Amino acid sequence: MLTLALAATLALVQDSNKSAPTVPAAKIVPVAASAQAPQMEEPTLAPGSPAVFPAIEHTIKGDALTAFAPGKVYVVEFWATWCGPCKAGMPHLSDLQKEYKDKGLTVLGISDEPLATVEAFLAKPEWAAKTQYTVCTDPDRSAHDAYMKPAMQNGIPCAFIVKDSVVQWIGHPAQMDTALAQVVDGTFNVAAAKDQFLGTIASKKVTRRLGSMMRDAKTSGNYDEVLKALDEATAKATADGALGFKMQSFQILVGPANQQARGYALGKELVASFTAAKDSMGLNGIAWYVIDNATLTNPDYGFALAAAKEANSITQGKDGAILDTLAAAYWKTGDKVTAIKTQEEAIAATEAGPMRDQMQKVLETYKGTAGNGKVG
């Protein structure tokens, strides 16, 4: 999904402290690494690699296993009791276990915490009910060292799909449904998964390098080297990765580099790509960057409005967060009446909670300033 490729890029050049009114599809919580551990240059475990059965110390829930069975499919997921996204994803893992149980799936959730910690966690009725799959803990971290470390994964939750003792896919468990279905029915393209995985690793390395270059550019005010590096990275990246790098270039060009013509020309290319892919979140993100970033010298609100309209068209006017962005775009372009109407639609399309409460406050601001001629 194109939006995921952009998720890691937005923070690199975002100068605004406000967040776009969207919820990330997935979140990885970083795991602290030993300061003594050497930095790996390339992963030694990827889709297509042999998968050893993890030497698990304690199986707390489910059947204790000692080997991968031929023809069976396994999800080896790394988690922890302190990890909010891990806990949020437990019902999803339970649903997958139930859905594919008769087709040979076993989900193995592996923590590296002390046995007593995980036992106490699973003793609570809430978590006992939400973990309808095999739950283990491996305090000596041998399972972590066999999977996470060689795959250069430093955040949890992280899942590895394994079949016939071969790694098929690596990533966030919230994003594995399509891959898992294809692995189960035998149609999964492991070679393509490997290319995508290695491309993601390469993109992360480039992003770290760019982060250092950005810090230097902010001091010097010269972004030419950063933009050149982004162009080079775009040429080498996978399709999704290239979009992420283009998004960074767009943000720099219309932001700190103040090269508006070049920046919005690139922005129109991005909008076309997102529209062709029906990526409403990508369109929403690029629109909100222009709308919400107070540091932009000459924000093109017409551009933001066009992107927001495309996003709203894709979601058929049913996504409250996108309608909220569209309303803001109308407001910024001076169409106060349509902004108020659209904000009301955003509220109607959003469930009760903090997001809708914030939308209501925005609506009240619109109505309060619409009568005094202020646009904002």
C-alpha positions as CSV (number, residue, x, y, z in Angstrom):
1,M,0.0,0.0,0.0
2,L,1.4,3.4,-1.0
3,T,0.5,5.1,2.2
4,L,2.7,2.8,4.2
5,A,5.7,3.8,2.1
6,L,5.1,7.4,3.0
7,A,4.5,6.9,6.7
8,A,8.2,6.9,7.6
9,T,9.0,9.9,5.4
10,L,6.6,12.5,6.7
11,A,8.5,13.1,10.0
12,L,11.8,13.8,8.2
13,V,10.9,17.3,7.0
14,Q,7.7,18.1,8.8
15,D,8.1,21.5,10.5
16,S,4.5,21.7,11.8
17,N,3.8,20.3,15.3
18,K,0.2,19.5,14.3
19,S,-0.7,16.0,13.1
20,A,-2.9,15.2,10.1
21,P,-6.4,14.1,11.1
22,T,-5.7,10.5,10.1
23,V,-4.8,7.4,12.0
24,P,-1.7,5.4,10.9
25,A,-2.5,2.0,9.5
26,A,0.2,0.5,11.6
27,K,2.7,1.4,14.3
28,I,6.0,-0.2,15.3
29,V,7.3,0.2,18.8
30,P,11.1,0.3,18.8
31,V,13.0,-2.2,21.0
32,A,16.1,-0.9,22.8
33,A,19.2,-2.4,21.2
34,S,22.4,-3.1,23.1
35,A,25.0,-0.3,22.7
36,Q,27.6,-2.9,22.2
37,A,25.9,-4.6,19.3
38,P,27.5,-3.9,15.9
39,Q,25.3,-2.3,13.2
40,M,24.4,-4.8,10.5
41,E,24.8,-3.5,6.9
42,E,22.5,-6.0,5.2
43,P,19.9,-8.5,6.5
44,T,20.8,-12.1,6.4
45,L,17.2,-13.3,6.9
46,A,14.6,-12.3,4.3
47,P,11.7,-13.8,2.4
48,G,13.1,-16.9,0.7
49,S,15.6,-17.6,3.6
50,P,15.5,-20.9,5.5
51,A,13.7,-20.6,8.8
52,V,14.9,-22.5,11.8
53,F,12.3,-23.4,14.4
54,P,12.7,-20.9,17.3
55,A,14.1,-22.5,20.5
56,I,11.3,-21.3,22.8
57,E,11.9,-21.7,26.5
58,H,8.2,-21.5,27.7
59,T,5.0,-22.2,26.0
60,I,2.4,-20.7,28.2
61,K,-0.8,-21.1,26.1
62,G,-1.4,-23.6,23.3
63,D,0.5,-26.7,22.3
64,A,4.3,-26.7,22.8
65,L,5.9,-27.2,19.4
66,T,9.5,-28.3,18.6
67,A,9.5,-28.1,14.8
68,F,7.8,-26.7,11.7
69,A,5.6,-29.4,10.1
70,P,5.8,-29.8,6.3
71,G,3.0,-28.0,4.4
72,K,1.8,-26.1,7.4
73,V,1.9,-22.3,7.8
74,Y,3.2,-20.5,10.8
75,V,3.1,-16.9,11.9
76,V,6.0,-16.2,14.3
77,E,5.1,-12.9,16.0
78,F,7.3,-11.0,18.4
79,W,5.5,-8.9,21.1
80,A,5.7,-7.7,24.7
81,T,3.2,-7.1,27.5
82,W,4.3,-3.4,27.6
83,C,3.7,-2.8,23.9
84,G,0.4,-1.1,23.2
85,P,0.3,-1.9,19.4
86,C,1.1,-5.5,20.2
87,K,-1.9,-5.7,22.6
88,A,-4.1,-3.9,20.2
89,G,-3.3,-6.5,17.5
90,M,-4.1,-9.6,19.6
91,P,-7.8,-9.9,18.5
92,H,-6.6,-9.7,14.9
93,L,-4.2,-12.5,15.4
94,S,-6.9,-14.5,17.1
95,D,-9.2,-14.0,14.2
96,L,-6.6,-15.2,11.7
97,Q,-5.9,-18.2,13.8
98,K,-9.6,-19.1,13.8
99,E,-10.0,-18.4,10.1
100,Y,-7.1,-20.5,8.9
101,K,-6.9,-23.2,11.7
102,D,-8.4,-25.8,9.4
103,K,-6.0,-24.9,6.7
104,G,-2.9,-25.6,8.9
105,L,-2.1,-22.2,10.4
106,T,-0.4,-21.9,13.8
107,V,0.2,-18.4,15.2
108,L,3.1,-18.3,17.7
109,G,3.3,-15.1,19.8
110,I,6.8,-14.8,21.3
111,S,7.8,-12.4,24.1
112,D,11.3,-12.1,25.6
113,E,10.1,-11.2,29.0
114,P,10.4,-13.2,32.2
115,L,7.9,-16.2,32.5
116,A,6.2,-14.6,35.6
117,T,5.5,-11.4,33.7
118,V,3.8,-13.1,30.8
119,E,1.9,-15.5,33.0
120,A,0.5,-12.7,35.0
121,F,-0.5,-10.9,31.9
122,L,-2.3,-13.9,30.5
123,A,-4.0,-14.5,33.9
124,K,-6.0,-11.4,33.3
125,P,-9.4,-12.3,31.8
126,E,-9.2,-9.6,29.1
127,W,-5.9,-10.8,27.7
128,A,-6.8,-14.5,28.1
129,A,-9.8,-13.8,25.9
130,K,-7.9,-11.8,23.3
131,T,-5.1,-14.4,22.8
132,Q,-6.7,-17.4,21.1
133,Y,-3.4,-18.7,19.7
134,T,-0.1,-20.1,21.0
135,V,1.6,-17.7,23.4
136,C,5.2,-18.2,24.5
137,T,8.1,-16.4,26.1
138,D,11.8,-16.8,25.5
139,P,13.8,-14.8,28.1
140,D,17.2,-15.8,26.7
141,R,16.2,-14.1,23.4
142,S,17.4,-17.0,21.3
143,A,14.2,-16.7,19.2
144,H,14.8,-12.9,18.8
145,D,18.4,-13.6,17.7
146,A,17.3,-16.2,15.2
147,Y,14.7,-13.9,13.5
148,M,14.6,-10.2,14.5
149,K,18.3,-9.6,14.5
150,P,19.3,-11.2,11.2
151,A,16.2,-9.6,9.5
152,M,17.3,-6.2,10.9
153,Q,14.0,-5.7,12.6
154,N,14.2,-3.4,15.7
155,G,10.5,-2.8,16.4
156,I,7.5,-4.8,17.6
157,P,5.1,-6.1,16.8
158,C,6.8,-7.9,14.0
159,A,5.6,-11.0,12.2
160,F,7.3,-13.7,10.1
161,I,5.2,-15.9,7.9
162,V,6.8,-19.3,7.5
163,K,5.9,-22.3,5.3
164,D,7.9,-25.5,4.7
165,S,10.6,-24.0,6.9
166,V,11.1,-21.1,4.5
167,V,10.4,-17.4,5.5
168,Q,7.6,-16.1,3.2
169,W,7.0,-12.6,4.4
170,I,8.2,-10.2,7.1
171,G,6.4,-7.1,8.5
172,H,3.8,-5.7,10.8
173,P,1.1,-8.2,11.6
174,A,-1.7,-5.7,10.9
175,Q,-0.5,-5.6,7.3
176,M,-0.1,-9.4,6.6
177,D,-3.7,-10.5,5.7
178,T,-3.2,-10.5,1.9
179,A,0.2,-12.2,2.1
180,L,-1.1,-14.8,4.6
181,A,-4.1,-15.7,2.5
182,Q,-1.8,-16.2,-0.5
183,V,0.7,-18.3,1.5
184,V,-2.1,-20.5,2.7
185,D,-3.5,-21.1,-0.8
186,G,-0.1,-21.5,-2.4
187,T,-0.2,-18.4,-4.7
188,F,2.3,-16.2,-2.8
189,N,5.2,-14.8,-4.7
190,V,8.2,-15.1,-2.4
191,A,10.6,-13.6,-4.8
192,A,8.5,-10.4,-5.1
193,A,8.2,-10.3,-1.3
194,K,12.0,-10.5,-1.0
195,D,12.5,-7.7,-3.4
196,Q,10.0,-5.5,-1.6
197,F,11.5,-6.4,1.8
198,L,15.1,-5.6,0.7
199,G,13.8,-2.4,-0.9
200,T,12.3,-1.4,2.4
201,I,15.5,-2.1,4.3
202,A,17.5,0.0,1.7
203,S,14.9,2.8,2.0
204,K,15.3,2.9,5.8
205,K,19.1,3.1,5.4
206,V,18.8,6.0,3.0
207,T,16.3,7.7,5.3
208,R,18.7,7.6,8.2
209,R,21.4,9.1,5.9
210,L,19.0,11.8,4.7
211,G,18.1,12.6,8.3
212,S,21.7,13.5,9.0
213,M,21.9,15.6,5.8
214,M,18.7,17.4,6.7
215,R,20.2,18.5,10.0
216,D,23.2,19.9,8.2
217,A,20.9,21.6,5.6
218,K,18.8,23.3,8.3
219,T,21.9,24.8,9.7
220,S,23.4,25.9,6.3
221,G,20.1,26.7,4.6
222,N,21.3,24.9,1.5
223,Y,19.1,21.9,0.5
224,D,20.7,21.1,-2.9
225,E,22.7,18.1,-1.6
226,V,19.6,16.6,0.1
227,L,17.5,17.0,-3.0
228,K,20.2,15.5,-5.1
229,A,20.4,12.5,-2.7
230,L,16.6,12.1,-2.8
231,D,16.7,12.1,-6.6
232,E,19.3,9.3,-6.5
233,A,17.3,7.4,-3.9
234,T,14.2,7.7,-6.0
235,A,15.9,6.3,-9.1
236,K,17.0,3.2,-7.1
237,A,14.0,2.5,-5.0
238,T,11.0,0.2,-5.5
239,A,7.8,1.9,-6.7
240,D,6.5,2.5,-3.2
241,G,9.8,3.6,-1.9
242,A,10.2,6.0,-4.8
243,L,6.9,7.7,-3.8
244,G,8.1,8.1,-0.3
245,F,11.3,9.8,-1.5
246,K,9.3,12.0,-3.9
247,M,7.1,13.0,-1.0
248,Q,10.2,14.1,0.9
249,S,11.4,16.1,-2.0
250,F,8.0,17.8,-2.4
251,Q,8.0,18.8,1.3
252,I,11.5,20.2,1.1
253,L,10.9,22.1,-2.1
254,V,7.7,23.8,-1.0
255,G,9.0,24.2,2.5
256,P,12.5,25.1,3.6
257,A,14.1,25.2,0.1
258,N,11.4,27.6,-1.1
259,Q,11.3,26.3,-4.6
260,Q,7.6,26.6,-5.2
261,A,7.3,26.0,-8.9
262,R,9.4,22.9,-8.9
263,G,7.8,21.7,-5.7
264,Y,4.2,21.9,-6.8
265,A,5.0,20.5,-10.2
266,L,6.3,17.4,-8.3
267,G,3.2,17.6,-6.0
268,K,0.9,17.3,-9.1
269,E,2.8,14.1,-10.1
270,L,2.3,12.7,-6.6
271,V,-1.4,13.5,-6.7
272,A,-1.7,11.8,-10.1
273,S,0.0,8.7,-8.7
274,F,-2.1,8.6,-5.6
275,T,-5.3,9.1,-7.6
276,A,-4.4,6.3,-10.0
277,A,-3.7,4.0,-7.1
278,K,-6.9,5.1,-5.3
279,D,-4.7,6.0,-2.3
280,S,-7.0,8.3,-0.4
281,M,-4.6,8.5,2.6
282,G,-1.7,9.6,0.4
283,L,-3.9,12.3,-1.1
284,N,-5.1,13.4,2.4
285,G,-1.5,13.5,3.7
286,I,-0.2,15.7,0.9
287,A,-3.2,18.1,1.2
288,W,-2.9,18.3,5.0
289,Y,0.8,19.1,4.8
290,V,0.1,22.2,2.8
291,I,-3.0,23.2,4.8
292,D,-1.5,22.7,8.3
293,N,2.1,23.7,7.9
294,A,2.4,27.3,9.1
295,T,6.0,27.5,8.1
296,L,5.3,27.4,4.3
297,T,6.1,30.7,2.7
298,N,3.6,30.5,-0.2
299,P,1.2,27.6,0.5
300,D,-0.8,26.7,-2.6
301,Y,-4.2,26.0,-1.0
302,G,-5.8,25.4,-4.4
303,F,-3.4,22.5,-4.9
304,A,-4.4,21.2,-1.4
305,L,-8.1,21.5,-2.3
306,A,-7.6,19.5,-5.5
307,A,-5.9,16.7,-3.6
308,A,-8.5,16.7,-0.9
309,K,-11.3,16.5,-3.5
310,E,-9.7,13.5,-5.1
311,A,-9.3,11.8,-1.7
312,N,-13.0,12.5,-0.9
313,S,-14.1,11.2,-4.3
314,I,-12.2,7.9,-3.7
315,T,-13.9,7.5,-0.3
316,Q,-17.3,8.6,-1.6
317,G,-17.7,11.2,1.0
318,K,-17.8,8.7,3.8
319,D,-14.5,9.3,5.6
320,G,-14.7,11.9,8.4
321,A,-11.0,12.5,8.5
322,I,-10.8,13.2,4.8
323,L,-13.9,15.4,4.9
324,D,-12.3,17.3,7.7
325,T,-9.2,18.0,5.5
326,L,-11.5,19.0,2.6
327,A,-13.3,21.4,4.8
328,A,-10.0,23.0,5.9
329,A,-9.0,23.3,2.3
330,Y,-12.3,25.1,1.4
331,W,-11.7,27.4,4.4
332,K,-8.2,28.2,3.3
333,T,-9.3,29.0,-0.2
334,G,-12.0,31.4,1.1
335,D,-15.1,29.3,0.5
336,K,-16.5,29.6,4.0
337,V,-20.0,28.4,3.3
338,T,-18.8,25.1,1.7
339,A,-16.2,24.7,4.5
340,I,-18.9,24.8,7.1
341,K,-21.1,22.4,5.2
342,T,-18.3,20.0,4.7
343,Q,-17.2,20.1,8.3
344,E,-20.7,19.2,9.3
345,E,-20.5,16.3,7.0
346,A,-17.2,15.3,8.6
347,I,-18.7,15.3,12.0
348,A,-21.7,13.2,10.8
349,A,-19.3,10.6,9.3
350,T,-17.2,10.3,12.5
351,E,-17.9,8.1,15.5
352,A,-18.2,9.8,18.9
353,G,-14.9,10.4,20.6
354,P,-11.9,12.8,20.7
355,M,-11.6,13.1,17.0
356,R,-15.2,14.2,16.5
357,D,-15.0,16.5,19.5
358,Q,-12.0,18.2,17.9
359,M,-13.9,18.5,14.6
360,Q,-16.8,20.1,16.5
361,K,-14.5,22.7,17.9
362,V,-13.2,23.5,14.4
363,L,-16.7,23.8,13.1
364,E,-17.5,26.3,15.9
365,T,-14.4,28.3,15.0
366,Y,-15.5,28.4,11.3
367,K,-19.0,29.6,12.3
368,G,-17.6,32.1,14.7
369,T,-15.3,33.7,12.2
370,A,-17.4,33.4,9.1
371,G,-19.5,36.3,10.3
372,N,-16.7,38.7,10.8
373,G,-15.1,38.3,7.4
374,K,-12.0,36.4,8.6
375,V,-10.9,33.4,6.6
376,G,-8.0,32.2,8.7
